[in-house]
Amino acid sequence: MSIKQVLLSAVAVAVAGAAFAAQSDNSQATMGAGQVRFDSAIANSLVAPQVGTGTELALLQLRQQELASQTLYIGGMVRAAALYSRLNADATGNNVDHTHVTNGRTGYKTASQINLPSVNLLGVADINSWATGVLSLAADNVGRQDNSSTDNIGVDQAYVLLGDLNSSSIYGFAGKKDVDFGNFSTVDFYTMPLDRLAFKVGATDSVGVGFDNSGFNAVFTAMNGGSNNTDVVDGVANAGATAYTQNNNNINNFALNLGYGMTTNNVAWGVGAGYLNGSRYAYTKANGDRNGAWDLNGHFNVDSLTVMAEYARTASKVDDLSTVQAYDLGAAYGFPIMGHNSSVNADISELKDNTTTASQFVLGWNNELVSDVWMGLEWAYNKGQINGGSEFATSSAIVAGPTDSGDKNNTLLLNLTATF
């Protein structure tokens, strides 16, 4: 049995064990250990669209604050959207296409679509004070009639987390999870910044250790060179993976992430830096060797105002031509409207190499209709796309976008996000 199968089995056993304990204790009137509970705080911390890296630390902090041991927590998220898109030129299906809407009609400037960008179901089993099993199931782009649709729900993340912040500053994890490299949080509800799409490392088979004390956090992750992504590019398997090395099936890639932050009265701030040894296949050097990447990020919060900034780039030139680099700058402000939480957000991001540039600007307004159910309007403006038909200069897992630096795409969307 492979390491991956063992880890997945361990998570499944942990979740099932907590569920059995819960079933045997359902007669309890009190909210003690050995129960099944729904808690939206878990989904908001692990899978909400604004969440970046460091989810295992967020989960440990939840355990420290409110989660009970020997309890199975169930949570999830559903996102729906209605979109209208307009190009500055007729769609060709190859060189000019919509950034956020798939299957736009060739020869027309406009397109529209209703879709479910993502559906997630979470299970978090607090086995004891030191061990937590995490299982996340997901389906992306539900209902799309193209190769970006994954209506069949699959395992998004599955890992075992070991740690108790009340007793020790050191924690560890093993399994399939997003890699701690960079921050990549966002103020946007739907459209993802270009730096996040280009450099954030998705779920990969990995093991790691972290340290968190007095505002300082450090995480080291060792992982396989590729991921479960089976895309084949230039005859190379797993080339679509967000982390790549020449041998995908061995532990030969790593990431190091550092952060420091403080909170004083109503002001919170943090800075971070990260290094990834083997980034995307698309970023390899001219001789085919892996190309690393590094990241700098920072944020601050004052009352209801949040500002985030991040910069990422490859460590070396891609194909001996130039580095690939990206930045993101976003801000959000929260305020009440008729007793409901509301927020406005603005975000600008850019991705470029030596010859081409992709840029994106987003404005949004969102209102919490009822607890944990948000509805909002968002406008996204996209211009250009780096490296022609590559997939990483697009947004929200969309497969294509404007490819010439003069091509422009405006998208207006109504989105609904519910966590439970």
Long-range contacts (C-beta under 8 A, 24 or more apart in sequence): 3-205, 4-176, 4-205, 7-158, 7-159, 7-160, 7-174, 7-175, 7-176, 7-205, 8-155, 8-158, 8-175, 8-176, 10-133, 10-160, 10-175, 11-133, 11-134, 11-135, 11-158, 11-159, 11-160, 11-175, 12-135, 12-158, 13-133, 14-125, 14-127, 14-131, 14-132, 14-133, 14-160, 15-72, 15-123, 15-125, 15-133, 15-135, 17-125, 17-127, 18-70, 18-71, 18-72, 18-125, 18-126, 18-127, 18-133, 19-72, 19-125, 21-70, 21-72, 22-71, 22-72, 31-68, 32-68, 33-68, 33-69, 33-70, 33-71, 34-70, 34-71, 35-68, 35-71, 35-72, 36-71, 36-72, 36-73, 36-74, 37-68, 37-71, 37-72, 37-73, 37-74, 38-73, 38-74, 38-75, 38-420, 39-67, 39-73, 39-74, 39-75, 40-75, 40-371, 40-372, 40-419, 40-420, 41-66, 41-75, 42-73, 42-75, 42-122, 42-124, 43-75, 43-76, 43-77, 43-120, 43-122, 43-419, 43-420, 44-372, 44-419, 46-75, 46-122, 46-134, 46-136, 47-76, 47-77, 47-120, 47-122, 47-136, 47-138, 47-419, 48-77, 48-417, 48-419, 49-79, 49-186, 49-188, 49-189, 49-190, 49-192, 49-417, 50-185, 50-186, 50-187, 50-188, 50-189, 51-185, 52-182, 52-183, 52-184, 52-185, 52-186, 52-196, 52-200, 53-178, 53-179, 53-180, 53-181, 53-182, 53-183, 53-184, 53-200, 53-257, 54-180, 54-183, 54-217, 54-219, 54-257, 54-259, 55-177, 55-178, 56-159, 56-161, 56-171, 56-173, 56-177, 56-180, 56-210, 57-171, 57-210, 57-212, 57-217, 57-219, 59-124, 59-132, 59-134, 59-161, 60-132, 60-161, 60-163, 60-164, 60-165, 60-171, 60-212, 61-165, 63-126, 63-132, 63-164, 63-165, 64-164, 64-165, 64-166, 67-124, 67-126, 68-126, 69-126, 69-127, 69-128, 69-129, 70-126, 70-127, 70-128, 71-125, 71-126, 72-123, 72-124, 72-125, 72-126, 73-122, 73-123, 73-124, 73-125, 73-126, 74-121, 74-122, 74-123, 75-121, 75-122, 75-124, 75-419, 75-420, 76-119, 76-120, 76-121, 76-122, 76-419, 76-420, 77-118, 77-119, 77-120, 77-417, 77-418, 77-419, 77-420, 78-116, 78-118, 78-119, 78-120, 78-417, 78-418, 79-116, 79-117, 79-118, 79-119, 79-190, 79-415, 79-416, 79-417, 79-418, 80-114, 80-115, 80-116, 80-117, 80-415, 80-416, 81-114, 81-115, 81-116, 81-117, 81-190, 81-413, 81-414, 81-415, 81-416, 82-112, 82-113, 82-114, 82-413, 82-414, 83-112, 83-113, 83-114, 83-115, 83-411, 83-412, 83-413, 84-110, 84-111, 84-112, 84-411, 84-412, 84-413, 85-110, 85-111, 85-112, 85-113, 85-409, 85-410, 85-411, 85-412, 86-110, 86-409, 86-410, 86-411, 87-402, 87-407, 87-408, 87-409, 88-406, 88-407, 88-408, 88-409, 89-407, 94-389, 95-403, 95-404, 96-402, 96-403, 96-404, 96-407, 97-400, 97-401, 97-402, 97-403, 98-398, 98-400, 98-401, 98-409, 98-411, 99-380, 99-382, 99-394, 99-395, 99-398, 99-400, 99-401, 99-402, 99-409, 99-411, 100-191, 100-380, 100-382, 100-395, 100-396, 100-398, 100-409, 100-411, 100-413, 101-398, 101-411, 102-141, 102-144, 102-146, 102-148, 102-398, 102-399, 102-400, 103-144, 103-145, 103-146, 114-143, 115-141, 115-142, 115-143, 115-144, 116-141, 116-142, 116-143, 117-141, 117-142, 117-190, 117-396, 117-397, 118-142, 119-153, 120-156, 121-153, 129-164, 129-166, 129-167, 130-162, 130-163, 130-164, 130-167, 131-160, 131-161, 131-162, 132-160, 132-161, 132-162, 133-159, 133-160, 133-161, 134-158, 134-159, 134-160, 134-161, 134-175, 134-177, 140-397, 141-397, 146-399, 147-399, 148-397, 148-398, 148-399, 156-203, 157-203, 163-210, 165-212, 169-211, 169-212, 169-213, 170-209, 170-210, 170-211, 171-209, 171-210, 171-211, 171-212, 172-207, 172-208, 172-209, 172-210, 173-206, 173-207, 173-208, 173-210, 174-206, 174-207, 174-208, 175-205, 175-206, 176-203, 176-204, 176-205, 176-206, 176-228, 177-203, 177-204, 177-206, 178-202, 178-203, 178-204, 179-204, 179-206, 179-221, 179-223, 179-243, 179-255, 179-276, 180-208, 180-210, 180-219, 180-221, 180-255, 180-257, 180-274, 181-221, 181-255, 181-257, 181-274, 181-275, 181-276, 181-293, 181-295, 182-257, 182-272, 182-274, 182-295, 182-297, 182-310, 182-312, 183-259, 183-272, 183-274, 183-295, 183-297, 183-299, 183-308, 183-310, 184-297, 184-310, 185-299, 185-308, 186-308, 186-328, 186-330, 186-347, 187-306, 187-308, 187-330, 187-331, 187-332, 187-345, 187-346, 187-347, 187-364, 188-330, 188-345, 188-347, 188-362, 188-364, 188-378, 189-345, 189-364, 189-366, 189-374, 189-376, 189-378, 189-415, 189-417, 190-364, 190-376, 190-378, 190-380, 190-396, 190-413, 190-415, 191-347, 191-360, 191-362, 191-364, 191-378, 191-380, 191-395, 191-396, 191-411, 192-395, 192-396, 193-310, 193-328, 193-330, 193-347, 193-349, 193-360, 194-326, 194-328, 194-349, 194-350, 194-351, 194-358, 194-359, 194-360, 194-393, 194-395, 195-310, 195-311, 195-312, 195-326, 195-327, 195-328, 195-349, 195-351, 196-328, 196-349, 197-351, 197-392, 197-393, 197-394, 197-395, 198-280, 198-312, 198-324, 198-326, 198-351, 198-392, 198-393, 199-276, 199-279, 199-293, 199-295, 199-312, 199-326, 200-242, 201-242, 201-243, 201-255, 201-276, 202-227, 202-229, 202-241, 202-242, 203-227, 203-228, 204-241, 204-242, 204-243, 215-260, 215-261, 215-262, 216-258, 216-259, 216-260, 217-257, 217-258, 217-259, 217-260, 218-256, 218-257, 218-258, 218-259, 219-255, 219-256, 219-257, 220-254, 220-255, 220-256, 221-254, 221-255, 221-256, 221-257, 222-251, 222-253, 222-254, 223-251, 223-253, 223-254, 223-255, 224-248, 224-249, 224-250, 224-251, 224-252, 224-253, 225-249, 225-250, 225-252, 225-253, 225-278, 225-290, 233-281, 233-282, 236-281, 238-281, 239-281, 239-282, 240-281, 240-391, 241-280, 241-281, 242-279, 242-280, 243-276, 243-278, 243-279, 243-280, 244-278, 244-279, 244-280, 244-281, 244-284, 244-290, 245-277, 245-278, 245-290, 246-288, 246-289, 246-290, 252-278, 253-277, 253-278, 253-290, 266-302, 266-303, 267-300, 267-301, 267-302, 268-300, 268-301, 269-298, 269-299, 269-300, 269-301, 270-298, 270-299, 270-300, 271-296, 271-297, 271-298, 272-296, 272-297, 272-298, 273-297, 275-315, 279-314, 280-392, 282-318, 282-387, 282-390, 282-392, 283-314, 283-318, 283-324, 284-318, 284-319, 285-316, 285-317, 285-318, 285-319, 285-320, 286-317, 286-319, 286-320, 291-315, 291-316, 291-318, 292-316, 304-333, 304-334, 304-335, 305-331, 305-332, 305-333, 306-331, 306-332, 306-333, 306-334, 307-331, 318-353, 321-353, 321-354, 321-355, 322-353, 322-354, 322-355, 323-353, 324-351, 324-352, 324-353, 324-386, 325-351, 325-352, 325-353, 326-350, 326-351, 326-352, 337-367, 340-367, 340-368, 340-369, 341-367, 341-368, 342-366, 342-367, 342-368, 351-386, 351-392, 351-393, 352-386, 353-386, 353-387, 356-384, 356-385, 356-386, 356-387, 356-405, 357-384, 357-386, 357-405, 358-382, 358-383, 358-384, 358-385, 358-386, 358-393, 358-401, 359-383, 359-384, 360-395, 366-415, 372-418, 372-419, 372-420, 373-416, 373-417, 373-418, 374-416, 374-417, 374-418, 375-414, 375-415, 375-416, 375-417, 376-414, 376-415, 376-417, 377-412, 377-413, 377-414, 377-415, 378-412, 378-413, 378-415, 379-410, 379-411, 379-412, 379-413, 380-410, 380-411, 380-413, 381-408, 381-409, 381-410, 381-411, 382-408, 382-409, 382-411, 383-407, 383-408, 383-409
